[in-house]
Each structure stands twice: as C-alpha cells, then as structure tokens.
Amino acid sequence: MIEITKLNGSKMLINTSLIETVEETPDTVITLTSGKKIIAKESRQDVKNLVKLTRKEYFSRQQE
C-alpha cells in the first residue's frame, strides 16, 4: 500500500494492485480498477515512485 495526500490534506492508503491509471490533468487523478477516482496532491511521478518502491520492498521480502 502507498500513502497519498488528498487535496483536503487528509492521508489515505491505496492498495497498489488496485491502481489502473495515474494522470496529471493538472491535478493528479488516480483511477482504481473499481472506477473510483482519487485526486492526490502528489505528482504522477511521485505516485509512480511510491508504487515502484512498495513493490520492490514486497518482492524482496518474498525472496527471503
């Protein structure tokens, strides 16, 4: 899971497996596989980096 900040300042955890798309329009809009859309303060690149880091940590634990 990654933690993002919604526009109102509240924090939210998102399961990375449920992310379908991340767009900057100019706000960052994260669309989940359910169709739900979340607007985040983080940039598209920040979300991408968070997902990569989370998956890297997850898979490195699986190999131990």
KOLMIMI-791116 format. One record per atom (N, C-alpha, C, O): x, y, z. Coordinates in Angstrom, 1 decimal. Last residue first. Example, Ala and Ser with C-alpha at 12.3 -4.5 7.8 and 13.67 -1.06 7.14 Angstrom:
KOLMIMI-791116
+--------+--------+--------+
|   east |  north |     up |
+--------+--------+--------+
|   12.8 |   -2.2 |    7.1 |
|   13.7 |   -1.1 |    7.1 |
|   12.9 |    0.0 |    7.9 |
|   13.4 |    1.1 |    8.0 |
|   13.2 |   -5.7 |    7.8 |
|   12.3 |   -4.5 |    7.8 |
|   13.2 |   -3.3 |    7.8 |
|   14.2 |   -3.3 |    8.5 |
+--------+--------+--------+
//
This chain:
KOLMIMI-791116
+--------+--------+--------+
|   east |  north |     up |
+--------+--------+--------+
|   13.1 |  -13.8 |    0.4 |
|   13.9 |  -14.2 |    1.6 |
|   13.5 |  -15.5 |    2.2 |
|   14.1 |  -15.9 |    3.2 |
|   11.4 |  -13.1 |   -1.5 |
|   12.5 |  -14.0 |   -1.9 |
|   13.4 |  -14.4 |   -0.7 |
|   14.2 |  -15.3 |   -0.8 |
|    9.6 |  -11.4 |   -0.4 |
|    9.1 |  -12.7 |   -0.8 |
|   10.3 |  -13.7 |   -1.2 |
|   10.1 |  -14.9 |   -1.1 |
|   11.1 |   -9.1 |    0.0 |
|   10.7 |   -9.9 |    1.2 |
|   10.2 |  -11.3 |    0.8 |
|   10.5 |  -12.3 |    1.5 |
|   11.2 |   -8.2 |   -2.6 |
|   12.4 |   -8.6 |   -1.9 |
|   12.2 |   -9.4 |   -0.7 |
|   12.9 |  -10.3 |   -0.3 |
|    8.5 |   -7.6 |   -3.1 |
|    9.1 |   -8.7 |   -3.8 |
|   10.4 |   -9.2 |   -3.2 |
|   10.8 |  -10.3 |   -3.2 |
|    8.2 |   -5.3 |   -1.4 |
|    7.3 |   -6.5 |   -1.2 |
|    8.0 |   -7.8 |   -1.9 |
|    8.1 |   -8.8 |   -1.2 |
|   10.1 |   -3.5 |   -2.3 |
|   10.1 |   -4.0 |   -1.0 |
|    9.4 |   -5.3 |   -0.8 |
|    9.8 |   -6.2 |   -0.2 |
|    9.0 |   -3.1 |   -4.9 |
|   10.4 |   -3.6 |   -4.8 |
|   10.6 |   -4.2 |   -3.4 |
|   11.1 |   -5.3 |   -3.2 |
|    6.5 |   -2.1 |   -4.3 |
|    6.6 |   -3.4 |   -5.0 |
|    8.0 |   -4.0 |   -4.8 |
|    8.1 |   -5.2 |   -4.7 |
|    7.3 |    0.4 |   -3.2 |
|    6.5 |   -0.5 |   -2.4 |
|    6.6 |   -2.0 |   -3.0 |
|    6.7 |   -2.9 |   -2.3 |
|    8.7 |    1.6 |   -5.3 |
|    9.4 |    1.3 |   -4.0 |
|    8.6 |    0.3 |   -3.2 |
|    9.2 |   -0.7 |   -2.7 |
|    6.6 |    1.9 |   -7.2 |
|    7.9 |    1.1 |   -7.5 |
|    8.6 |    0.7 |   -6.2 |
|    9.0 |   -0.5 |   -6.1 |
|    4.9 |    3.6 |   -5.8 |
|    4.4 |    2.2 |   -6.2 |
|    5.7 |    1.3 |   -6.5 |
|    5.7 |    0.2 |   -6.1 |
|    6.5 |    5.8 |   -5.5 |
|    5.9 |    5.2 |   -4.4 |
|    5.5 |    3.7 |   -4.7 |
|    5.8 |    2.8 |   -3.9 |
|    6.9 |    6.5 |   -8.3 |
|    8.0 |    6.2 |   -7.4 |
|    7.6 |    5.4 |   -6.2 |
|    8.2 |    4.5 |   -5.8 |
|    4.2 |    7.2 |   -9.0 |
|    4.9 |    6.1 |   -9.7 |
|    6.1 |    5.6 |   -8.8 |
|    6.3 |    4.4 |   -8.7 |
|    3.8 |    9.4 |   -7.3 |
|    3.0 |    8.2 |   -7.1 |
|    3.7 |    7.0 |   -7.8 |
|    3.7 |    5.9 |   -7.2 |
|    5.7 |   11.1 |   -8.4 |
|    5.8 |   10.7 |   -7.0 |
|    5.0 |    9.4 |   -6.8 |
|    5.5 |    8.5 |   -6.1 |
|    4.6 |   11.4 |  -11.0 |
|    5.9 |   10.8 |  -10.8 |
|    6.1 |   10.3 |   -9.4 |
|    6.7 |    9.3 |   -9.2 |
|    2.3 |   12.8 |  -10.4 |
|    2.2 |   11.5 |  -11.1 |
|    3.5 |   10.7 |  -10.9 |
|    3.5 |    9.5 |  -10.6 |
|    2.6 |   14.3 |   -7.2 |
|    2.6 |   14.3 |   -8.6 |
|    2.5 |   12.9 |   -9.1 |
|    2.6 |   11.9 |   -8.4 |
|    0.2 |   14.6 |   -4.5 |
|    1.4 |   14.1 |   -5.0 |
|    1.4 |   14.2 |   -6.6 |
|    0.3 |   14.0 |   -7.2 |
|   -2.4 |   15.1 |   -3.9 |
|   -1.5 |   16.3 |   -4.0 |
|   -0.2 |   15.9 |   -4.6 |
|    0.5 |   16.7 |   -5.3 |
|   -5.0 |   13.4 |   -5.8 |
|   -3.9 |   13.5 |   -4.8 |
|   -3.1 |   14.7 |   -5.0 |
|   -3.0 |   15.3 |   -6.1 |
|   -8.2 |   12.2 |   -6.2 |
|   -7.3 |   13.3 |   -6.5 |
|   -6.3 |   13.4 |   -5.4 |
|   -6.6 |   13.6 |   -4.2 |
|   -9.5 |    9.2 |   -7.3 |
|   -8.9 |    9.9 |   -6.1 |
|   -8.0 |   10.9 |   -6.6 |
|   -7.1 |   10.7 |   -7.5 |
|  -12.2 |    7.3 |   -8.5 |
|  -11.2 |    8.3 |   -8.8 |
|  -10.8 |    9.0 |   -7.5 |
|  -11.6 |    9.4 |   -6.8 |
|  -13.3 |    4.0 |   -9.2 |
|  -13.3 |    5.1 |   -8.2 |
|  -12.0 |    6.0 |   -8.6 |
|  -11.0 |    5.5 |   -8.9 |
|  -13.1 |    1.8 |  -10.7 |
|  -13.7 |    3.0 |  -11.4 |
|  -13.6 |    4.2 |  -10.5 |
|  -13.8 |    5.4 |  -10.9 |
|  -11.9 |   -0.3 |   -9.7 |
|  -13.3 |   -0.3 |   -9.4 |
|  -14.0 |    0.9 |  -10.2 |
|  -15.2 |    1.0 |  -10.2 |
|   -9.2 |    0.2 |  -10.2 |
|   -9.9 |   -0.8 |  -11.1 |
|  -11.4 |   -0.8 |  -10.9 |
|  -12.2 |   -1.3 |  -11.7 |
|   -8.9 |    3.8 |   -9.8 |
|   -8.7 |    2.4 |   -9.4 |
|   -9.5 |    1.4 |  -10.3 |
|  -10.3 |    1.9 |  -11.1 |
|   -7.0 |    6.5 |  -10.8 |
|   -8.2 |    5.7 |  -11.1 |
|   -7.9 |    4.3 |  -10.7 |
|   -7.0 |    3.7 |  -11.1 |
|   -5.9 |    9.5 |   -9.6 |
|   -5.6 |    8.1 |   -9.5 |
|   -6.9 |    7.3 |   -9.8 |
|   -7.9 |    7.6 |   -9.0 |
|   -4.8 |   12.5 |  -10.8 |
|   -6.0 |   11.7 |  -10.6 |
|   -5.6 |   10.2 |  -10.7 |
|   -5.1 |    9.8 |  -11.7 |
|   -3.4 |   15.4 |   -9.9 |
|   -3.1 |   14.0 |  -10.1 |
|   -4.3 |   13.2 |   -9.8 |
|   -4.8 |   13.2 |   -8.7 |
|   -4.2 |   18.3 |  -11.9 |
|   -4.2 |   17.6 |  -10.6 |
|   -3.9 |   16.1 |  -10.9 |
|   -4.2 |   15.6 |  -12.0 |
|   -4.4 |   19.3 |  -14.5 |
|   -3.1 |   19.2 |  -13.9 |
|   -3.1 |   18.5 |  -12.5 |
|   -2.0 |   18.1 |  -12.0 |
|   -3.8 |   16.3 |  -14.7 |
|   -4.8 |   16.9 |  -15.5 |
|   -5.1 |   18.4 |  -15.1 |
|   -6.2 |   18.8 |  -15.5 |
|   -2.1 |   13.3 |  -14.7 |
|   -2.0 |   14.7 |  -14.3 |
|   -2.8 |   15.6 |  -15.2 |
|   -2.6 |   15.6 |  -16.4 |
|   -3.0 |   10.0 |  -13.7 |
|   -2.9 |   11.1 |  -14.7 |
|   -2.7 |   12.4 |  -14.0 |
|   -3.2 |   12.6 |  -12.9 |
|   -2.8 |    6.6 |  -13.5 |
|   -2.5 |    7.8 |  -12.8 |
|   -2.2 |    8.9 |  -13.8 |
|   -1.4 |    8.8 |  -14.7 |
|   -4.9 |    3.6 |  -13.5 |
|   -4.2 |    4.7 |  -14.2 |
|   -3.9 |    5.8 |  -13.2 |
|   -4.5 |    6.0 |  -12.1 |
|   -5.3 |    1.5 |  -11.6 |
|   -5.4 |    1.3 |  -13.0 |
|   -4.6 |    2.3 |  -13.8 |
|   -3.8 |    2.0 |  -14.7 |
|   -4.6 |    0.1 |   -8.5 |
|   -4.4 |    1.3 |   -9.4 |
|   -4.4 |    0.9 |  -10.8 |
|   -3.7 |    0.0 |  -11.3 |
|   -4.6 |   -2.2 |   -7.0 |
|   -5.9 |   -1.7 |   -7.5 |
|   -5.8 |   -0.4 |   -8.4 |
|   -6.8 |    0.1 |   -8.9 |
|   -2.2 |   -2.7 |   -6.1 |
|   -2.7 |   -3.6 |   -7.1 |
|   -4.0 |   -3.2 |   -7.7 |
|   -4.4 |   -3.7 |   -8.7 |
|   -1.7 |   -0.8 |   -4.1 |
|   -1.1 |   -0.6 |   -5.4 |
|   -1.7 |   -1.5 |   -6.5 |
|   -1.6 |   -1.2 |   -7.7 |
|   -4.1 |    0.5 |   -2.1 |
|   -3.6 |   -0.8 |   -2.5 |
|   -3.0 |   -0.6 |   -3.9 |
|   -3.8 |   -0.3 |   -4.8 |
|   -3.6 |    3.4 |   -0.3 |
|   -4.1 |    2.8 |   -1.5 |
|   -3.4 |    1.5 |   -1.8 |
|   -2.2 |    1.5 |   -1.8 |
|   -4.4 |    5.5 |    2.4 |
|   -3.6 |    4.3 |    1.9 |
|   -4.3 |    3.7 |    0.7 |
|   -5.6 |    3.5 |    0.7 |
|   -4.4 |    9.0 |    3.0 |
|   -5.1 |    7.8 |    2.6 |
|   -4.1 |    6.7 |    2.1 |
|   -3.1 |    7.0 |    1.4 |
|   -4.8 |   12.0 |    4.8 |
|   -3.9 |   11.0 |    4.2 |
|   -4.8 |    9.7 |    3.9 |
|   -5.8 |    9.5 |    4.6 |
|   -6.0 |   15.3 |    4.0 |
|   -6.1 |   14.0 |    4.7 |
|   -5.3 |   13.0 |    4.0 |
|   -5.1 |   13.0 |    2.8 |
|   -6.0 |   17.5 |    2.4 |
|   -4.9 |   17.4 |    3.4 |
|   -4.9 |   16.0 |    4.2 |
|   -4.0 |   15.7 |    4.9 |
|   -7.7 |   17.8 |    0.4 |
|   -8.1 |   18.4 |    1.7 |
|   -7.1 |   18.2 |    2.8 |
|   -7.3 |   18.7 |    3.9 |
|   -6.5 |   16.3 |   -1.6 |
|   -6.5 |   17.7 |   -1.7 |
|   -6.9 |   18.4 |   -0.4 |
|   -6.4 |   19.6 |   -0.2 |
|   -4.8 |   13.6 |    0.0 |
|   -5.9 |   14.1 |   -0.8 |
|   -5.8 |   15.6 |   -0.7 |
|   -5.1 |   16.2 |    0.1 |
|   -1.8 |   11.9 |   -0.2 |
|   -2.4 |   13.0 |    0.4 |
|   -3.5 |   13.6 |   -0.5 |
|   -3.3 |   13.9 |   -1.6 |
|   -1.0 |    8.4 |    0.2 |
|   -1.1 |    9.6 |   -0.6 |
|   -1.9 |   10.7 |    0.2 |
|   -2.5 |   10.4 |    1.2 |
|    0.8 |    5.6 |    0.7 |
|    0.1 |    6.6 |    1.4 |
|    0.1 |    7.9 |    0.5 |
|    1.2 |    8.3 |    0.1 |
|    0.4 |    2.3 |   -0.6 |
|    1.1 |    3.6 |   -0.6 |
|    0.2 |    4.6 |    0.1 |
|   -1.0 |    4.5 |    0.1 |
|    0.8 |   -1.2 |    0.0 |
|    0.0 |    0.0 |    0.0 |
|    0.9 |    1.2 |    0.0 |
|    2.0 |    1.2 |    0.5 |
+--------+--------+--------+
//
